[in-house]
Amino acid sequence: MRALLLLLLLAVGIGACGKKGPPEPAGPKEKITYPHAYPSK
């Protein structure tokens, strides 16, 4: 039972990692040559 609980907590912790918000082009805004909207998927 403890192993299952530990596995569940580990999966939730890993699933919570990641960037929040919509995708954006990399780099400083003044260096972006061709700005456009990026798809969320």
C-alpha positions in Angstrom: 0.0 0.0 0.0 2.8 2.4 0.8 4.5 1.7 -2.5 1.4 2.6 -4.3 1.0 5.8 -2.4 4.7 6.7 -3.0 4.3 5.9 -6.7 1.2 8.1 -6.9 2.9 11.0 -5.2 5.9 10.7 -7.4 3.7 10.7 -10.6 1.8 13.8 -9.4 5.0 15.6 -8.6 6.5 14.8 -12.0 3.3 15.7 -13.8 3.2 19.1 -12.1 6.6 20.1 -13.7 6.5 22.1 -16.8 6.2 25.6 -18.2 3.0 27.6 -17.5 1.4 29.8 -20.1 1.3 29.8 -23.9 4.4 29.0 -26.0 6.6 32.0 -26.9 9.5 32.3 -29.2 13.0 31.9 -27.6 15.3 34.9 -27.1 14.9 38.5 -26.3 11.9 40.2 -27.8 14.0 42.8 -29.7 15.9 40.0 -31.5 12.8 38.1 -32.8 12.8 38.7 -36.6 9.5 37.1 -37.5 7.0 37.1 -34.6 3.9 34.9 -35.0 1.5 33.0 -32.9 2.5 29.5 -31.8 0.0 26.7 -31.5 -0.6 25.4 -28.0 -0.4 21.8 -29.0 
